[in-house]
Amino acid sequence: MPATLTIMSAAASGGGVGADEGFHVPVWLWFAFLAGVVAMLLVDLLVLHKEAHDVTIREAAITSIVWIAIGLSFSLVLWAVLDNGSTAAVRYLTGYVIEKSLSVDNVFVWAVIFGYFSVPGKYQHRVLFWGIFGALVMRAIFILVGAQLLESFDWMLFVFGGFLVFTAVRVATHDDDEIHPENNPVLKLVRRFVPVTAEYDGQRLFTKHNARRMATPLFVVLVLIEATDVVFAVDSVPAILAVSTDRFIVFSSNALAILGLRALYFLLEGVRDRLVHLNKGLGVILAYVGVKMIVSHWYHIDSLISLAVIAVVLTITVVTSMRATAGQAAAVAPGPPGGGSPDLGSPDAGSPITDSSDNGSADAGTEGAH
């Protein structure tokens, strides 16, 4: 009999989160999934985006379709391989849709960061690649800790559920204009301790200037993107744990949803101003899963119902947003922000990048790293 990883639910007798009865996940499936993720990342980095280039809408659309097809198709693998595969597949799909929908807000924050640092469009994909790689590692840690807490302490259901309801209110009342990268404490920390060049040096995160190893502005952008993902993970991981505490279900749905975010960014950046009701829709979704998590201590809501509710809310959000902005001028939205060098004012003026060395900002030209 093949070795298995048995991942049990928080409260087997009382329903608990997702009412998991224990999906027996074969060890080989863990290794096969992780190997597949690494292989897809390598193909994306070394084949599809070996040379820096601006991602067109057509390329982003095709890539998004491929990533979504992979994500949805994986539910069939779970259906065929796992015990009680139909339930596992539905919970995976529910988690996948939740993560995908919540990530849209994250995508728009990326756009603000890229615009603030004037990141050239052809370099943005490389930053997002490493950003996604870091996000996968951080999500794995969050999932392991969160699932363990739910399994060890029944009262964490109410903590996580209450936090999601609180977050739902915050997201629903959130104003996009409140995003100010220059006020990010991570940026201030990097400014203080890391010497940074004044201009980009291709796709390099580090370069040499006057025989000195220095970070490029692209490194600062990457650090900010990783920091924002940690913030979003605090919201999204508990949301998926409200559907299932099975680590494989939660991680695989998270991972496959995250892998497609780069293409989704290039596809959605041009229509961000039209999704005027996005925050309200995401707030409703978070509120629903938060309440679902709280009441699961007494009553189990079927996963198919949850999937249907989330799908309906997303559909209503998109349709009402498009109708509300239908009367806007048919102006072509600008492509991914970028082009040129970052604004290099004085630190007091709130410049994106300043050199922390004693010699001030680096010269305009930078020597490529060897």
Secondary structure, DSSP 8 states (H G I E B T S, - for coil): ---EEEE--S-TTT--STT---EEEEHHHHHHHHHHHHHHHHHIIIIITSS-----HHHHHHHHHHHHHHHHHHHHHHHHHSTTHHHHHHHHHHHHHHHHHHHHHHHHHHHHHHHHTT--HHHHHHHHHHHHHHHHHHHHHHHHHHHHHHHH-TTHHHHHHHHHHHHHHHHHT--GGG--GGG-HHHHHHHHHS-B-SS--TT-SEEEETTEEEE-HHHHHHHHHHHHHHHHHHHHHHHHHTT---HHHHHHHHHHHHHTHHHHHHHHGGGGGG-TTHHHHHHHHHHHHHHHHHHTTT----HHHHHHHHHHHHHHHHHHHHHHTTTS-------SS--S------GGGT-S----STT-S--S--B---
